[in-house]
Every structure is written in C-alpha cells, then in structure tokens.
Amino acid sequence: MQCYKVVTDDMKSLGLKNNTNIVTYPINEWVIHPTPKTGKRDDGGYWATKTIGVAKDLVRYMWYKYRKSTRIFKCTGEGILFVNTRRVKLRKIRLESEIIQHN
C-alpha cells in the first residue's frame, strides 16, 4: 500500500497522544512491529497517512501546536491493522523518498 509518513527532523515518530514508544525510521528499510494489534488504539502498529494532503495537515499541526519541524516521506506499508478516512495503521512500513515541501 502506498502511503505517507510524517517524522521529526531526526527521523523519529511524532509521539502524539503521549505515545512513549518512539521509533527511529531508517530510509529504504522495512520496520516491522514485533507485536501488531488490530484496531484503532495507538499501540501495536505504525500509523501513516493515506494522502499527501493529510500528511501536510499533520506537518502544519506539529508546527503550530508544538513548533516542531517535520519531514514527509512517501512510503510503502504492508499488513493493514486499521483504516479510517485519513490514516492507516500498518504492521510493516518502509520510508522510500522524502517529499520536498515549498511553503
């Protein structure tokens, strides 16, 4: 599945909703969750956005709420654990290429 992942400038997960399980994402390598869990809970998978527009919304949110710079990557995901209209929770994710933003 094609998706988009928003990470911090140092390639870490955003830590939203007080998530303490911060992951560092390598580029072009699969990251596989060891204990996947289906459902909309934040644990047990890797969240990504379904569209570039939703990823850009998340970038704006991170800047205006926390003053954190972020990066967007086009990615591939496998093992869908949950889907809603904006995001998808995956068992495996691979960040492939950075989307360059012009603000």
Secondary structure, 3 states (H helix, E strand, C coil): CEEEEEEECCCECCCHHHCCCCCECCECCCEECCCCCCCCCCCCCEEEECCHHHHHHHHHHHHHHHCCCEEEEEEEEEEEEEECCCEEEEEEEEEEEEECCCC
